[in-house]
């Protein structure tokens, strides 16, 4: 038996009224990025269809480049959810900590870490 959920299509709603749920993922490597993406997909699958979901992924390595770290901090400051995915067997790299301090200083709309 097949079951079909009926939800209004985003295209049929007024674009101004569709709330945005933005997610930023910072990840250490391919494996941790994959795990973070799965977690993000789970959250998205359990959100109401009335949300427009956007996501940005930033690898730890690129956060060492000041211009990119600034861009990633701006993304994170306005995100509703931030996922930091690492192996957990050592401290976060200094550039990742700097990135965290940057976006925390922006006082964005973040509700999760």
C-alpha positions in Angstrom: 0.0 0.0 0.0 1.3 3.4 -0.9 0.7 6.5 1.2 1.0 10.0 -0.2 1.2 13.1 2.0 -0.6 16.2 0.7 1.4 19.4 1.3 1.1 22.8 -0.4 3.8 23.2 -3.0 6.3 25.9 -2.2 5.7 27.4 -5.7 2.0 27.9 -4.8 2.8 29.9 -1.7 3.7 33.6 -1.6 7.5 33.6 -1.7 7.5 36.5 0.9 5.6 34.3 3.4 7.8 31.2 3.2 10.1 31.1 6.2 13.7 30.1 5.6 15.5 27.5 7.7 19.2 27.9 7.0 21.7 25.3 8.0 25.5 25.7 8.1 27.7 22.6 8.4 31.4 22.8 9.2 33.1 19.4 8.8 36.6 17.9 9.2 36.8 15.5 6.3 34.7 13.5 3.8 33.4 11.1 6.4 32.4 13.7 9.0 30.8 15.8 6.2 28.7 12.8 5.1 27.5 12.2 8.7 26.7 15.9 9.1 24.8 15.9 5.8 22.7 12.9 7.0 21.9 14.7 10.2 20.8 17.8 8.2 18.7 15.7 5.9 17.0 14.1 9.0 16.1 17.6 10.3 14.9 18.7 6.9 12.8 15.6 6.5 11.1 16.3 9.8 10.4 20.0 9.1 7.1 21.2 7.9 6.9 21.5 4.1 6.2 25.2 4.5 9.9 25.9 5.2 12.4 26.7 2.5 15.6 25.0 3.6 19.1 26.3 2.5 22.4 24.9 3.5 26.1 25.7 3.3 28.9 23.3 3.9 32.4 24.5 5.0 35.4 22.2 5.3 37.7 22.9 8.2 40.6 23.4 5.8 39.0 26.4 4.0 38.3 28.1 7.3 42.0 28.8 7.5 41.6 31.3 4.6 40.6 34.6 6.2 38.3 35.7 3.4 36.5 32.4 3.4 36.3 32.2 7.2 34.6 35.6 7.1 32.1 34.4 4.5 31.4 31.2 6.5 31.0 33.3 9.7 28.4 35.5 8.0 26.6 32.3 6.8 26.6 30.9 10.4 25.5 34.2 12.0 22.3 34.1 10.0 21.7 30.3 10.2 19.0 28.7 12.2 21.1 25.5 12.8 24.8 25.0 12.8 26.3 21.6 12.7 30.0 21.1 13.5 31.2 17.6 12.6 34.6 16.3 13.7 36.1 13.0 14.5 36.3 14.1 18.2 39.7 12.6 18.9 41.4 15.9 19.3 40.7 19.6 19.9 39.1 21.7 17.2 41.7 23.4 15.0 42.5 27.1 15.8 40.9 28.3 12.6 37.6 26.6 13.4 37.6 28.2 16.9 38.3 31.6 15.3 35.4 31.0 13.0 33.1 30.2 15.9 34.2 33.3 17.7 33.5 35.4 14.6 29.9 34.3 14.1 29.2 34.4 17.8 30.2 38.0 17.7 27.7 38.7 15.0 24.7 37.9 17.3 22.8 36.2 14.4 19.6 34.2 14.6 21.2 30.9 15.5 19.1 28.6 17.6 21.3 25.5 17.6 24.9 24.2 17.7 
